């Protein structure tokens, strides 16, 4: 019986030892990959900002976080203010997330100073395979649900099924609604950040 206790103790110690070694290896691998992953994400975002703003050469002059309460939940938006090389404001690219059919749908949308939409790209989605790719082109210039050049200040962008002017992706109304919600919320965050910036300038 004594021998059995000893074997059980040894087995537990060996398992704990293996667990510690594996945990240490995972932490080491995570440390090694953390930098490259962050650098890749930063480059993807930088390229995305240029794409949605429709400018190959620009500078990001501010990265501001805007918080809003939507449906009793706090939503966080990141507003990337941009300017050309001479410092003239070009508008901003806004990161916005909405709940789609399969999960979160995250978009980056570019707004001109007057609020009109310059472009967009989908950063992340959990929709049915193929829908993400479809949404990436459906609402672009030339697409059936083109929103480029539209201005949310003239009314929320909504699908035609809900009385709006935007054609939903075929058989994917929920995804289309989620996408347009993300765009409308991004615009609200953009306007709010502009107001905060103007207040800060006035108070100086």
PyMOL commands that place a pseudoatom at each C-alpha (Angstrom):
pseudoatom trace, name=CA, resn=UNK, resi=1, chain=A, elem=C, hetatm=0, pos=[0.000, 0.000, 0.000]
pseudoatom trace, name=CA, resn=UNK, resi=2, chain=A, elem=C, hetatm=0, pos=[2.842, 2.323, 0.886]
pseudoatom trace, name=CA, resn=UNK, resi=3, chain=A, elem=C, hetatm=0, pos=[4.452, 1.606, -2.461]
pseudoatom trace, name=CA, resn=UNK, resi=4, chain=A, elem=C, hetatm=0, pos=[1.226, 2.554, -4.250]
pseudoatom trace, name=CA, resn=UNK, resi=5, chain=A, elem=C, hetatm=0, pos=[1.109, 5.953, -2.489]
pseudoatom trace, name=CA, resn=UNK, resi=6, chain=A, elem=C, hetatm=0, pos=[4.670, 6.607, -3.481]
pseudoatom trace, name=CA, resn=UNK, resi=7, chain=A, elem=C, hetatm=0, pos=[3.964, 5.767, -7.137]
pseudoatom trace, name=CA, resn=UNK, resi=8, chain=A, elem=C, hetatm=0, pos=[0.889, 8.008, -7.171]
pseudoatom trace, name=CA, resn=UNK, resi=9, chain=A, elem=C, hetatm=0, pos=[2.877, 10.877, -5.669]
pseudoatom trace, name=CA, resn=UNK, resi=10, chain=A, elem=C, hetatm=0, pos=[5.620, 10.386, -8.237]
pseudoatom trace, name=CA, resn=UNK, resi=11, chain=A, elem=C, hetatm=0, pos=[3.115, 10.337, -11.079]
pseudoatom trace, name=CA, resn=UNK, resi=12, chain=A, elem=C, hetatm=0, pos=[1.496, 13.565, -9.850]
pseudoatom trace, name=CA, resn=UNK, resi=13, chain=A, elem=C, hetatm=0, pos=[4.888, 15.239, -9.521]
pseudoatom trace, name=CA, resn=UNK, resi=14, chain=A, elem=C, hetatm=0, pos=[5.878, 14.129, -13.038]
pseudoatom trace, name=CA, resn=UNK, resi=15, chain=A, elem=C, hetatm=0, pos=[2.572, 15.422, -14.480]
pseudoatom trace, name=CA, resn=UNK, resi=16, chain=A, elem=C, hetatm=0, pos=[2.961, 18.745, -12.655]
pseudoatom trace, name=CA, resn=UNK, resi=17, chain=A, elem=C, hetatm=0, pos=[6.521, 18.975, -13.947]
pseudoatom trace, name=CA, resn=UNK, resi=18, chain=A, elem=C, hetatm=0, pos=[5.392, 18.357, -17.533]
pseudoatom trace, name=CA, resn=UNK, resi=19, chain=A, elem=C, hetatm=0, pos=[2.616, 20.936, -17.151]
pseudoatom trace, name=CA, resn=UNK, resi=20, chain=A, elem=C, hetatm=0, pos=[5.098, 23.540, -15.909]
pseudoatom trace, name=CA, resn=UNK, resi=21, chain=A, elem=C, hetatm=0, pos=[7.512, 22.800, -18.765]
pseudoatom trace, name=CA, resn=UNK, resi=22, chain=A, elem=C, hetatm=0, pos=[4.712, 23.040, -21.370]
pseudoatom trace, name=CA, resn=UNK, resi=23, chain=A, elem=C, hetatm=0, pos=[3.430, 26.290, -19.826]
pseudoatom trace, name=CA, resn=UNK, resi=24, chain=A, elem=C, hetatm=0, pos=[6.954, 27.739, -19.940]
pseudoatom trace, name=CA, resn=UNK, resi=25, chain=A, elem=C, hetatm=0, pos=[7.375, 26.694, -23.598]
pseudoatom trace, name=CA, resn=UNK, resi=26, chain=A, elem=C, hetatm=0, pos=[4.007, 28.228, -24.563]
pseudoatom trace, name=CA, resn=UNK, resi=27, chain=A, elem=C, hetatm=0, pos=[4.922, 31.468, -22.801]
pseudoatom trace, name=CA, resn=UNK, resi=28, chain=A, elem=C, hetatm=0, pos=[8.266, 31.527, -24.630]
pseudoatom trace, name=CA, resn=UNK, resi=29, chain=A, elem=C, hetatm=0, pos=[6.642, 30.874, -28.036]
pseudoatom trace, name=CA, resn=UNK, resi=30, chain=A, elem=C, hetatm=0, pos=[4.012, 33.546, -27.296]
pseudoatom trace, name=CA, resn=UNK, resi=31, chain=A, elem=C, hetatm=0, pos=[6.784, 36.002, -26.429]
pseudoatom trace, name=CA, resn=UNK, resi=32, chain=A, elem=C, hetatm=0, pos=[8.609, 35.213, -29.694]
pseudoatom trace, name=CA, resn=UNK, resi=33, chain=A, elem=C, hetatm=0, pos=[5.500, 35.612, -31.883]
pseudoatom trace, name=CA, resn=UNK, resi=34, chain=A, elem=C, hetatm=0, pos=[3.967, 38.580, -30.045]
pseudoatom trace, name=CA, resn=UNK, resi=35, chain=A, elem=C, hetatm=0, pos=[6.181, 41.165, -31.752]
pseudoatom trace, name=CA, resn=UNK, resi=36, chain=A, elem=C, hetatm=0, pos=[5.752, 39.904, -35.357]
pseudoatom trace, name=CA, resn=UNK, resi=37, chain=A, elem=C, hetatm=0, pos=[1.971, 39.508, -34.891]
pseudoatom trace, name=CA, resn=UNK, resi=38, chain=A, elem=C, hetatm=0, pos=[1.665, 43.051, -33.524]
pseudoatom trace, name=CA, resn=UNK, resi=39, chain=A, elem=C, hetatm=0, pos=[3.824, 44.410, -36.364]
pseudoatom trace, name=CA, resn=UNK, resi=40, chain=A, elem=C, hetatm=0, pos=[1.695, 42.611, -38.969]
pseudoatom trace, name=CA, resn=UNK, resi=41, chain=A, elem=C, hetatm=0, pos=[-1.536, 43.920, -37.402]
pseudoatom trace, name=CA, resn=UNK, resi=42, chain=A, elem=C, hetatm=0, pos=[-0.095, 47.448, -37.379]
pseudoatom trace, name=CA, resn=UNK, resi=43, chain=A, elem=C, hetatm=0, pos=[0.865, 47.212, -41.060]
pseudoatom trace, name=CA, resn=UNK, resi=44, chain=A, elem=C, hetatm=0, pos=[-2.550, 45.780, -41.985]
pseudoatom trace, name=CA, resn=UNK, resi=45, chain=A, elem=C, hetatm=0, pos=[-4.252, 48.683, -40.207]
pseudoatom trace, name=CA, resn=UNK, resi=46, chain=A, elem=C, hetatm=0, pos=[-1.933, 51.273, -41.805]
pseudoatom trace, name=CA, resn=UNK, resi=47, chain=A, elem=C, hetatm=0, pos=[-2.601, 49.824, -45.278]
pseudoatom trace, name=CA, resn=UNK, resi=48, chain=A, elem=C, hetatm=0, pos=[-6.323, 49.684, -44.492]
pseudoatom trace, name=CA, resn=UNK, resi=49, chain=A, elem=C, hetatm=0, pos=[-6.391, 53.361, -43.521]
pseudoatom trace, name=CA, resn=UNK, resi=50, chain=A, elem=C, hetatm=0, pos=[-4.780, 54.334, -46.843]
pseudoatom trace, name=CA, resn=UNK, resi=51, chain=A, elem=C, hetatm=0, pos=[-7.267, 52.131, -48.701]
pseudoatom trace, name=CA, resn=UNK, resi=52, chain=A, elem=C, hetatm=0, pos=[-10.433, 53.475, -47.062]
pseudoatom trace, name=CA, resn=UNK, resi=53, chain=A, elem=C, hetatm=0, pos=[-9.236, 57.075, -47.282]
pseudoatom trace, name=CA, resn=UNK, resi=54, chain=A, elem=C, hetatm=0, pos=[-8.370, 56.623, -50.947]
pseudoatom trace, name=CA, resn=UNK, resi=55, chain=A, elem=C, hetatm=0, pos=[-4.906, 58.138, -50.484]
pseudoatom trace, name=CA, resn=UNK, resi=56, chain=A, elem=C, hetatm=0, pos=[-1.581, 56.402, -50.967]
pseudoatom trace, name=CA, resn=UNK, resi=57, chain=A, elem=C, hetatm=0, pos=[0.253, 59.189, -49.187]
pseudoatom trace, name=CA, resn=UNK, resi=58, chain=A, elem=C, hetatm=0, pos=[-1.128, 60.474, -45.907]
pseudoatom trace, name=CA, resn=UNK, resi=59, chain=A, elem=C, hetatm=0, pos=[-0.229, 60.875, -42.257]
pseudoatom trace, name=CA, resn=UNK, resi=60, chain=A, elem=C, hetatm=0, pos=[-2.212, 59.748, -39.258]
pseudoatom trace, name=CA, resn=UNK, resi=61, chain=A, elem=C, hetatm=0, pos=[-2.457, 62.773, -36.976]
pseudoatom trace, name=CA, resn=UNK, resi=62, chain=A, elem=C, hetatm=0, pos=[-4.455, 61.220, -34.157]
pseudoatom trace, name=CA, resn=UNK, resi=63, chain=A, elem=C, hetatm=0, pos=[-5.739, 57.898, -32.813]
pseudoatom trace, name=CA, resn=UNK, resi=64, chain=A, elem=C, hetatm=0, pos=[-8.647, 58.628, -30.490]
pseudoatom trace, name=CA, resn=UNK, resi=65, chain=A, elem=C, hetatm=0, pos=[-10.917, 56.236, -28.631]
pseudoatom trace, name=CA, resn=UNK, resi=66, chain=A, elem=C, hetatm=0, pos=[-14.606, 57.113, -28.571]
pseudoatom trace, name=CA, resn=UNK, resi=67, chain=A, elem=C, hetatm=0, pos=[-17.012, 55.299, -26.246]
pseudoatom trace, name=CA, resn=UNK, resi=68, chain=A, elem=C, hetatm=0, pos=[-20.756, 55.179, -26.797]
pseudoatom trace, name=CA, resn=UNK, resi=69, chain=A, elem=C, hetatm=0, pos=[-23.630, 53.353, -25.130]
pseudoatom trace, name=CA, resn=UNK, resi=70, chain=A, elem=C, hetatm=0, pos=[-25.567, 51.308, -27.682]
pseudoatom trace, name=CA, resn=UNK, resi=71, chain=A, elem=C, hetatm=0, pos=[-28.447, 49.078, -26.569]
pseudoatom trace, name=CA, resn=UNK, resi=72, chain=A, elem=C, hetatm=0, pos=[-27.326, 49.480, -22.942]
pseudoatom trace, name=CA, resn=UNK, resi=73, chain=A, elem=C, hetatm=0, pos=[-23.825, 48.236, -23.776]
pseudoatom trace, name=CA, resn=UNK, resi=74, chain=A, elem=C, hetatm=0, pos=[-20.607, 50.198, -24.102]
pseudoatom trace, name=CA, resn=UNK, resi=75, chain=A, elem=C, hetatm=0, pos=[-19.193, 50.233, -27.621]
pseudoatom trace, name=CA, resn=UNK, resi=76, chain=A, elem=C, hetatm=0, pos=[-15.630, 51.339, -28.325]
pseudoatom trace, name=CA, resn=UNK, resi=77, chain=A, elem=C, hetatm=0, pos=[-14.562, 53.002, -31.572]
pseudoatom trace, name=CA, resn=UNK, resi=78, chain=A, elem=C, hetatm=0, pos=[-11.111, 54.112, -32.698]
pseudoatom trace, name=CA, resn=UNK, resi=79, chain=A, elem=C, hetatm=0, pos=[-10.963, 57.252, -34.839]
pseudoatom trace, name=CA, resn=UNK, resi=80, chain=A, elem=C, hetatm=0, pos=[-7.773, 57.618, -36.893]
pseudoatom trace, name=CA, resn=UNK, resi=81, chain=A, elem=C, hetatm=0, pos=[-7.575, 61.260, -37.976]
pseudoatom trace, name=CA, resn=UNK, resi=82, chain=A, elem=C, hetatm=0, pos=[-5.622, 61.819, -41.187]
pseudoatom trace, name=CA, resn=UNK, resi=83, chain=A, elem=C, hetatm=0, pos=[-4.027, 64.651, -43.153]
pseudoatom trace, name=CA, resn=UNK, resi=84, chain=A, elem=C, hetatm=0, pos=[-2.015, 65.035, -46.333]
pseudoatom trace, name=CA, resn=UNK, resi=85, chain=A, elem=C, hetatm=0, pos=[1.694, 65.854, -46.271]
pseudoatom trace, name=CA, resn=UNK, resi=86, chain=A, elem=C, hetatm=0, pos=[0.986, 69.573, -46.011]
pseudoatom trace, name=CA, resn=UNK, resi=87, chain=A, elem=C, hetatm=0, pos=[-1.181, 68.999, -42.923]
pseudoatom trace, name=CA, resn=UNK, resi=88, chain=A, elem=C, hetatm=0, pos=[-4.544, 69.553, -44.611]
pseudoatom trace, name=CA, resn=UNK, resi=89, chain=A, elem=C, hetatm=0, pos=[-7.193, 67.349, -42.916]
pseudoatom trace, name=CA, resn=UNK, resi=90, chain=A, elem=C, hetatm=0, pos=[-8.443, 64.510, -45.105]
pseudoatom trace, name=CA, resn=UNK, resi=91, chain=A, elem=C, hetatm=0, pos=[-11.049, 63.176, -42.694]
pseudoatom trace, name=CA, resn=UNK, resi=92, chain=A, elem=C, hetatm=0, pos=[-10.741, 60.018, -40.608]
pseudoatom trace, name=CA, resn=UNK, resi=93, chain=A, elem=C, hetatm=0, pos=[-10.814, 56.230, -40.724]
pseudoatom trace, name=CA, resn=UNK, resi=94, chain=A, elem=C, hetatm=0, pos=[-12.979, 54.707, -38.003]
pseudoatom trace, name=CA, resn=UNK, resi=95, chain=A, elem=C, hetatm=0, pos=[-12.873, 51.178, -36.581]
pseudoatom trace, name=CA, resn=UNK, resi=96, chain=A, elem=C, hetatm=0, pos=[-16.384, 49.969, -35.791]
pseudoatom trace, name=CA, resn=UNK, resi=97, chain=A, elem=C, hetatm=0, pos=[-17.827, 46.617, -34.674]
pseudoatom trace, name=CA, resn=UNK, resi=98, chain=A, elem=C, hetatm=0, pos=[-21.398, 45.343, -34.991]
pseudoatom trace, name=CA, resn=UNK, resi=99, chain=A, elem=C, hetatm=0, pos=[-23.070, 41.999, -34.249]
pseudoatom trace, name=CA, resn=UNK, resi=100, chain=A, elem=C, hetatm=0, pos=[-23.652, 39.998, -37.414]
pseudoatom trace, name=CA, resn=UNK, resi=101, chain=A, elem=C, hetatm=0, pos=[-25.286, 36.624, -38.098]
pseudoatom trace, name=CA, resn=UNK, resi=102, chain=A, elem=C, hetatm=0, pos=[-22.333, 34.533, -36.916]
pseudoatom trace, name=CA, resn=UNK, resi=103, chain=A, elem=C, hetatm=0, pos=[-20.664, 36.955, -34.503]
pseudoatom trace, name=CA, resn=UNK, resi=104, chain=A, elem=C, hetatm=0, pos=[-18.813, 40.266, -34.552]
pseudoatom trace, name=CA, resn=UNK, resi=105, chain=A, elem=C, hetatm=0, pos=[-18.388, 42.118, -37.834]
pseudoatom trace, name=CA, resn=UNK, resi=106, chain=A, elem=C, hetatm=0, pos=[-15.567, 44.663, -37.630]
pseudoatom trace, name=CA, resn=UNK, resi=107, chain=A, elem=C, hetatm=0, pos=[-15.122, 47.301, -40.323]
pseudoatom trace, name=CA, resn=UNK, resi=108, chain=A, elem=C, hetatm=0, pos=[-12.793, 50.197, -41.025]
pseudoatom trace, name=CA, resn=UNK, resi=109, chain=A, elem=C, hetatm=0, pos=[-14.565, 53.029, -42.825]
pseudoatom trace, name=CA, resn=UNK, resi=110, chain=A, elem=C, hetatm=0, pos=[-13.135, 56.254, -44.209]
pseudoatom trace, name=CA, resn=UNK, resi=111, chain=A, elem=C, hetatm=0, pos=[-15.011, 59.556, -43.947]
pseudoatom trace, name=CA, resn=UNK, resi=112, chain=A, elem=C, hetatm=0, pos=[-14.243, 62.813, -45.762]
pseudoatom trace, name=CA, resn=UNK, resi=113, chain=A, elem=C, hetatm=0, pos=[-14.354, 66.042, -43.712]
pseudoatom trace, name=CA, resn=UNK, resi=114, chain=A, elem=C, hetatm=0, pos=[-17.992, 66.560, -44.786]
pseudoatom trace, name=CA, resn=UNK, resi=115, chain=A, elem=C, hetatm=0, pos=[-18.937, 63.070, -43.554]
pseudoatom trace, name=CA, resn=UNK, resi=116, chain=A, elem=C, hetatm=0, pos=[-19.312, 61.349, -46.912]
pseudoatom trace, name=CA, resn=UNK, resi=117, chain=A, elem=C, hetatm=0, pos=[-18.009, 57.786, -47.151]
pseudoatom trace, name=CA, resn=UNK, resi=118, chain=A, elem=C, hetatm=0, pos=[-14.712, 57.445, -49.001]
pseudoatom trace, name=CA, resn=UNK, resi=119, chain=A, elem=C, hetatm=0, pos=[-14.239, 53.700, -48.657]
pseudoatom trace, name=CA, resn=UNK, resi=120, chain=A, elem=C, hetatm=0, pos=[-14.325, 50.735, -46.314]
pseudoatom trace, name=CA, resn=UNK, resi=121, chain=A, elem=C, hetatm=0, pos=[-12.724, 47.388, -45.625]
pseudoatom trace, name=CA, resn=UNK, resi=122, chain=A, elem=C, hetatm=0, pos=[-13.775, 44.484, -43.427]
pseudoatom trace, name=CA, resn=UNK, resi=123, chain=A, elem=C, hetatm=0, pos=[-11.175, 43.804, -40.742]
pseudoatom trace, name=CA, resn=UNK, resi=124, chain=A, elem=C, hetatm=0, pos=[-12.832, 40.790, -39.117]
pseudoatom trace, name=CA, resn=UNK, resi=125, chain=A, elem=C, hetatm=0, pos=[-15.997, 38.725, -39.398]
pseudoatom trace, name=CA, resn=UNK, resi=126, chain=A, elem=C, hetatm=0, pos=[-17.540, 35.450, -38.239]
pseudoatom trace, name=CA, resn=UNK, resi=127, chain=A, elem=C, hetatm=0, pos=[-20.138, 35.174, -40.959]
pseudoatom trace, name=CA, resn=UNK, resi=128, chain=A, elem=C, hetatm=0, pos=[-20.902, 32.145, -43.125]
pseudoatom trace, name=CA, resn=UNK, resi=129, chain=A, elem=C, hetatm=0, pos=[-17.907, 31.342, -45.394]
pseudoatom trace, name=CA, resn=UNK, resi=130, chain=A, elem=C, hetatm=0, pos=[-18.159, 33.441, -48.544]
pseudoatom trace, name=CA, resn=UNK, resi=131, chain=A, elem=C, hetatm=0, pos=[-20.349, 36.148, -47.024]
pseudoatom trace, name=CA, resn=UNK, resi=132, chain=A, elem=C, hetatm=0, pos=[-17.354, 38.104, -45.732]
pseudoatom trace, name=CA, resn=UNK, resi=133, chain=A, elem=C, hetatm=0, pos=[-15.824, 38.176, -49.200]
pseudoatom trace, name=CA, resn=UNK, resi=134, chain=A, elem=C, hetatm=0, pos=[-19.158, 39.177, -50.687]
pseudoatom trace, name=CA, resn=UNK, resi=135, chain=A, elem=C, hetatm=0, pos=[-19.613, 42.029, -48.199]
pseudoatom trace, name=CA, resn=UNK, resi=136, chain=A, elem=C, hetatm=0, pos=[-16.092, 43.224, -49.026]
pseudoatom trace, name=CA, resn=UNK, resi=137, chain=A, elem=C, hetatm=0, pos=[-17.199, 44.045, -52.583]
pseudoatom trace, name=CA, resn=UNK, resi=138, chain=A, elem=C, hetatm=0, pos=[-21.019, 44.326, -52.439]
pseudoatom trace, name=CA, resn=UNK, resi=139, chain=A, elem=C, hetatm=0, pos=[-21.087, 47.818, -50.908]
pseudoatom trace, name=CA, resn=UNK, resi=140, chain=A, elem=C, hetatm=0, pos=[-18.096, 49.165, -52.867]
pseudoatom trace, name=CA, resn=UNK, resi=141, chain=A, elem=C, hetatm=0, pos=[-18.296, 51.486, -55.871]
pseudoatom trace, name=CA, resn=UNK, resi=142, chain=A, elem=C, hetatm=0, pos=[-19.747, 49.441, -58.703]
pseudoatom trace, name=CA, resn=UNK, resi=143, chain=A, elem=C, hetatm=0, pos=[-21.314, 46.935, -56.304]
pseudoatom trace, name=CA, resn=UNK, resi=144, chain=A, elem=C, hetatm=0, pos=[-25.062, 46.362, -56.105]
pseudoatom trace, name=CA, resn=UNK, resi=145, chain=A, elem=C, hetatm=0, pos=[-25.277, 47.954, -52.663]
pseudoatom trace, name=CA, resn=UNK, resi=146, chain=A, elem=C, hetatm=0, pos=[-22.800, 50.780, -53.308]
pseudoatom trace, name=CA, resn=UNK, resi=147, chain=A, elem=C, hetatm=0, pos=[-22.520, 53.175, -50.325]
pseudoatom trace, name=CA, resn=UNK, resi=148, chain=A, elem=C, hetatm=0, pos=[-19.388, 55.053, -51.450]
pseudoatom trace, name=CA, resn=UNK, resi=149, chain=A, elem=C, hetatm=0, pos=[-20.076, 58.783, -51.619]
pseudoatom trace, name=CA, resn=UNK, resi=150, chain=A, elem=C, hetatm=0, pos=[-23.183, 58.502, -49.420]
pseudoatom trace, name=CA, resn=UNK, resi=151, chain=A, elem=C, hetatm=0, pos=[-23.403, 60.644, -46.292]
pseudoatom trace, name=CA, resn=UNK, resi=152, chain=A, elem=C, hetatm=0, pos=[-25.002, 59.245, -43.089]
pseudoatom trace, name=CA, resn=UNK, resi=153, chain=A, elem=C, hetatm=0, pos=[-25.802, 62.827, -42.011]
pseudoatom trace, name=CA, resn=UNK, resi=154, chain=A, elem=C, hetatm=0, pos=[-28.628, 62.707, -44.559]
pseudoatom trace, name=CA, resn=UNK, resi=155, chain=A, elem=C, hetatm=0, pos=[-30.195, 59.765, -42.706]
pseudoatom trace, name=CA, resn=UNK, resi=156, chain=A, elem=C, hetatm=0, pos=[-29.089, 56.363, -41.419]
pseudoatom trace, name=CA, resn=UNK, resi=157, chain=A, elem=C, hetatm=0, pos=[-28.005, 53.971, -44.140]
pseudoatom trace, name=CA, resn=UNK, resi=158, chain=A, elem=C, hetatm=0, pos=[-30.483, 51.081, -44.152]
pseudoatom trace, name=CA, resn=UNK, resi=159, chain=A, elem=C, hetatm=0, pos=[-31.352, 48.218, -46.471]
pseudoatom trace, name=CA, resn=UNK, resi=160, chain=A, elem=C, hetatm=0, pos=[-34.240, 48.647, -48.918]
pseudoatom trace, name=CA, resn=UNK, resi=161, chain=A, elem=C, hetatm=0, pos=[-36.185, 45.958, -47.032]
pseudoatom trace, name=CA, resn=UNK, resi=162, chain=A, elem=C, hetatm=0, pos=[-36.268, 48.359, -44.058]
pseudoatom trace, name=CA, resn=UNK, resi=163, chain=A, elem=C, hetatm=0, pos=[-37.216, 51.355, -46.184]
pseudoatom trace, name=CA, resn=UNK, resi=164, chain=A, elem=C, hetatm=0, pos=[-33.671, 52.464, -46.997]
pseudoatom trace, name=CA, resn=UNK, resi=165, chain=A, elem=C, hetatm=0, pos=[-31.815, 52.937, -50.271]
pseudoatom trace, name=CA, resn=UNK, resi=166, chain=A, elem=C, hetatm=0, pos=[-29.163, 50.215, -49.951]
pseudoatom trace, name=CA, resn=UNK, resi=167, chain=A, elem=C, hetatm=0, pos=[-29.638, 46.826, -51.615]
pseudoatom trace, name=CA, resn=UNK, resi=168, chain=A, elem=C, hetatm=0, pos=[-28.896, 44.011, -49.166]
pseudoatom trace, name=CA, resn=UNK, resi=169, chain=A, elem=C, hetatm=0, pos=[-26.589, 41.133, -50.059]
pseudoatom trace, name=CA, resn=UNK, resi=170, chain=A, elem=C, hetatm=0, pos=[-28.737, 38.457, -51.694]
pseudoatom trace, name=CA, resn=UNK, resi=171, chain=A, elem=C, hetatm=0, pos=[-30.205, 36.153, -49.008]
pseudoatom trace, name=CA, resn=UNK, resi=172, chain=A, elem=C, hetatm=0, pos=[-28.080, 37.874, -46.350]
pseudoatom trace, name=CA, resn=UNK, resi=173, chain=A, elem=C, hetatm=0, pos=[-30.181, 40.664, -44.893]
pseudoatom trace, name=CA, resn=UNK, resi=174, chain=A, elem=C, hetatm=0, pos=[-28.850, 40.131, -41.340]
pseudoatom trace, name=CA, resn=UNK, resi=175, chain=A, elem=C, hetatm=0, pos=[-25.230, 40.514, -42.445]
pseudoatom trace, name=CA, resn=UNK, resi=176, chain=A, elem=C, hetatm=0, pos=[-26.154, 43.585, -44.515]
pseudoatom trace, name=CA, resn=UNK, resi=177, chain=A, elem=C, hetatm=0, pos=[-27.925, 45.165, -41.548]
pseudoatom trace, name=CA, resn=UNK, resi=178, chain=A, elem=C, hetatm=0, pos=[-24.935, 44.455, -39.299]
pseudoatom trace, name=CA, resn=UNK, resi=179, chain=A, elem=C, hetatm=0, pos=[-22.588, 46.014, -41.838]
pseudoatom trace, name=CA, resn=UNK, resi=180, chain=A, elem=C, hetatm=0, pos=[-24.696, 49.166, -42.200]
pseudoatom trace, name=CA, resn=UNK, resi=181, chain=A, elem=C, hetatm=0, pos=[-25.085, 49.415, -38.411]
pseudoatom trace, name=CA, resn=UNK, resi=182, chain=A, elem=C, hetatm=0, pos=[-21.300, 49.391, -38.116]
pseudoatom trace, name=CA, resn=UNK, resi=183, chain=A, elem=C, hetatm=0, pos=[-21.067, 52.170, -40.740]
pseudoatom trace, name=CA, resn=UNK, resi=184, chain=A, elem=C, hetatm=0, pos=[-23.746, 54.327, -39.072]
pseudoatom trace, name=CA, resn=UNK, resi=185, chain=A, elem=C, hetatm=0, pos=[-22.179, 53.884, -35.638]
pseudoatom trace, name=CA, resn=UNK, resi=186, chain=A, elem=C, hetatm=0, pos=[-18.748, 54.717, -37.064]
pseudoatom trace, name=CA, resn=UNK, resi=187, chain=A, elem=C, hetatm=0, pos=[-20.169, 57.964, -38.443]
pseudoatom trace, name=CA, resn=UNK, resi=188, chain=A, elem=C, hetatm=0, pos=[-21.657, 58.871, -35.052]
pseudoatom trace, name=CA, resn=UNK, resi=189, chain=A, elem=C, hetatm=0, pos=[-18.259, 58.248, -33.420]
pseudoatom trace, name=CA, resn=UNK, resi=190, chain=A, elem=C, hetatm=0, pos=[-16.568, 60.380, -36.104]
pseudoatom trace, name=CA, resn=UNK, resi=191, chain=A, elem=C, hetatm=0, pos=[-18.942, 63.291, -35.480]
pseudoatom trace, name=CA, resn=UNK, resi=192, chain=A, elem=C, hetatm=0, pos=[-18.526, 62.982, -31.709]
pseudoatom trace, name=CA, resn=UNK, resi=193, chain=A, elem=C, hetatm=0, pos=[-14.731, 63.027, -32.001]
pseudoatom trace, name=CA, resn=UNK, resi=194, chain=A, elem=C, hetatm=0, pos=[-14.897, 66.112, -34.242]
pseudoatom trace, name=CA, resn=UNK, resi=195, chain=A, elem=C, hetatm=0, pos=[-17.014, 67.887, -31.644]
pseudoatom trace, name=CA, resn=UNK, resi=196, chain=A, elem=C, hetatm=0, pos=[-14.582, 66.954, -28.853]
pseudoatom trace, name=CA, resn=UNK, resi=197, chain=A, elem=C, hetatm=0, pos=[-11.639, 68.196, -30.936]
pseudoatom trace, name=CA, resn=UNK, resi=198, chain=A, elem=C, hetatm=0, pos=[-13.354, 71.512, -31.651]
pseudoatom trace, name=CA, resn=UNK, resi=199, chain=A, elem=C, hetatm=0, pos=[-14.165, 71.970, -27.962]
pseudoatom trace, name=CA, resn=UNK, resi=200, chain=A, elem=C, hetatm=0, pos=[-10.539, 71.327, -27.046]
pseudoatom trace, name=CA, resn=UNK, resi=201, chain=A, elem=C, hetatm=0, pos=[-9.369, 73.962, -29.560]
pseudoatom trace, name=CA, resn=UNK, resi=202, chain=A, elem=C, hetatm=0, pos=[-11.940, 76.501, -28.251]
pseudoatom trace, name=CA, resn=UNK, resi=203, chain=A, elem=C, hetatm=0, pos=[-10.866, 75.968, -24.646]
pseudoatom trace, name=CA, resn=UNK, resi=204, chain=A, elem=C, hetatm=0, pos=[-7.186, 76.640, -25.397]
for i in range(1, 204): cmd.bond("trace and resi %d" % i, "trace and resi %d" % (i + 1))
show_as sticks, trace
zoom trace
